[in-house]
Amino acid sequence: MKKTLHILFGILILSALRTEAQITITHNDLPTIGTQIIRAVDNVTQVDPGNPGLNQVWDFTNLIPLTHDTTLYLPVQGLPNYQAYPDANAAISHRNGNMMPYYDYEYIQYDDDGIRYVGDEDFLTIFGTFTMSVHISCNPAPLSLPLPFTYGQTLNQSTTYDWLLASHSDGALLDSIRQISHMDITLHGDASGIMSTPFGTFQALRVKEDIISLDSIYNWENGWVFDRVETNTYTVYRWYANDYYEVGELNLNPGKANGFSFFRSETIVNTNHAEKTMDRIFPNPATDMLSVESAVDYVSFEIIDPEGRIIDRGPFVPAISTADLTPGFYLLRLKSDHGSSCIKFIKQ
């Protein structure tokens, strides 16, 4: 009888969630500088993306976390070749366990429309002393998702990716390739519903991304020499959730690196997590004042906007004014003599 009641209760909860599954992704859901996200990756299990439409249920609980990809949102200053990306005001560091030396920095721009992809600086060790460096720039910088975005919306955009790939052995240049890709990108919010993975259940918006890429490829022979033209098509499904932004990504591209990556956890780096210090802030959302309760002897505070800018700071007080803040999403960073803690809040 108890098992039957549990099943009935689960059905009732799922039914309630299904009726509320249409959501809108906004700027408040974007990760901010200092956010570290761990995603699990399954490149073995065959995944059906499901149907378009409202009130979908995606059961991905059979996914296997074979590897993990850690992404960290950073300021751009001091990162490799950051001067080549003057429009970037943040970067994403990808850490996925590749052989050292290695780095993968994705340069991005936060603006009023969302996050724009500006370019990439990558350095990979293939094996031994054989390495590859990659430089990518975009013009214009495409949006990852126009915000706010909800079910039924569509965005068409065109951009040009300029790729430079150079392979080395013991530091000596072996080969260089340039690829200029003219891309037509269509983003369509084609479904919404409930998505479940081994690490959680989310009310999610699914966005289908279709790309048609006309690729002109050049080889270096005392100058760039045209080689060939290829046309490639790609389809990517992404699931977005409030507070977490992207919680799932499925690539369906024959001959390419396919797989499903899905959200596992999120932390603020170089801080003591607020739950560990038992910090509490209220009210959240805030209007004119934010109150702090903590057993920690904090000495100062900072308020950080979604672009990583410190817009207010001062000596710690248990009641912090938020009256002059523009409505939106912020981080409150509290500093003590032994470390710091970050807590997300919303200004109404």
Residue, then its C-alpha position, 0 to 999 in steps of 0.5 A: m500500500k505504501k509503495t502504491l501511495h508513493i507512485l500515486f504521489g509521484i504521478l501527482i507531482l509530475s502532473a503538476l510540474r507538466t502544467e508549469a513547464q513553460i519557462t522563460i530564460t532571462h539574464n538572471d539565469l546567466p552564470t557570473i564571473g567566479t562561477q564554476i560548473i561541472r558537467a558530466v559527459d556521456n558519449v556512449t549512450q544513444v539518446d533520443p532528443g524527443n518530440p517538439g511541443l509543450n509539456q514534454v518529459w525527457d527521462f535521461t536518468n540512464l545517462i552514464p557520467l563517463t567523463h567530466d568537463t569543468t567550466l570556470y567563468l573568468p575575467v579576460q585580463g592576463l589570459p592567452n592572447y586576450q588582446a586579440y578579443p577587445d570586445a570580450n569582457a569575460a572568458i570561460s576556461h574549459r578543464n576536461g582532463n586533457m594531457m598537459p600542457y593544455y588550455d582552452y579559453e572561450y572568450i565571450q561578451y556579456d551584453d543586453d541581449g545575452i552572451r555572445y561568443v567572441g572567439d577561442e584560444d586553445f592549446l592541446t597536447i596530442f601526444g608526447t611533444f606533438t601539440m596543436s594551437v587553435h585561434i578562432s575569431c568571429n564577426p559578428a559575435p553570435l548570441s548563444l541565446p537571445l534573452p529573454f527567450t521562451y518556447g516558440q521564439t526563433l532567432n536567425q543569425s549569420t556569422t563568420y568564423d576564422w579558424l587558425l590551426a597550427s601543429h608543432s613537434d618539439g616547438a617546431l611548426l609542422d603544418s598550418i591550416r586556415q578555415i573560414s566558415h560562413m555560418d547561418i544559425t537558427l535557434h528555435g525554442d521548440a519544446s518545454g517540459i520536465m528533464s531528468t538526469p542522474f543528478g537532478t530534475f529541471q523545468a526546462l526549455r529546449v532550444k534546437e540549433d541548426i547550423i549550415s556552414l560553408d567552409s573554405i579551407y587553406n593551407w600555408e605555403n609561403g602564404w595561404v593557398f586555397d585548398r577546397v570548399e566544404t558544406n557542413t550541417y550541424t544540429v545541437y539540442r540544448w536544455y535551459a533551466n532557471d537559475y542554472y542556464e544550460v543543463g543539457e547539450l546533445n550533439l547529433n552530427p555524423g562524423k563529429a564528436n557527439g555526446f550528451s553533456f549534462f549539469r552536475s554541480e555549481t560552485i563559486v571558486n576560491t570561496n567558502h560556500a555559503e551553506k558551509t558557513m550557514d550564512r543567510i540573506f533576506p529578503n531575497p528577492a530584495t528591494d531596498m535593503l539586504s540583511v545578513e545573518s552569519a556566525v562569521d566575522y566578516v570585514s567587508f562586502e562587494i556586490i558583483d553584477p552578471e558581467g563580473r563588475i564590482i558595483d558596490r563595496g564597503p565595510f561589512v554591515p549586517a544591513i546592506s543597501t540595495a536601493d540604487l541597484t538596477p533590477g536583476f541578478y547579483l552576487l554578494r561577496l562577503k570577506s573575512d580574514h580567513g576567506s570569503s563567501c558568495i551568495k546569489f540574490i535578486k534585486q526587484 
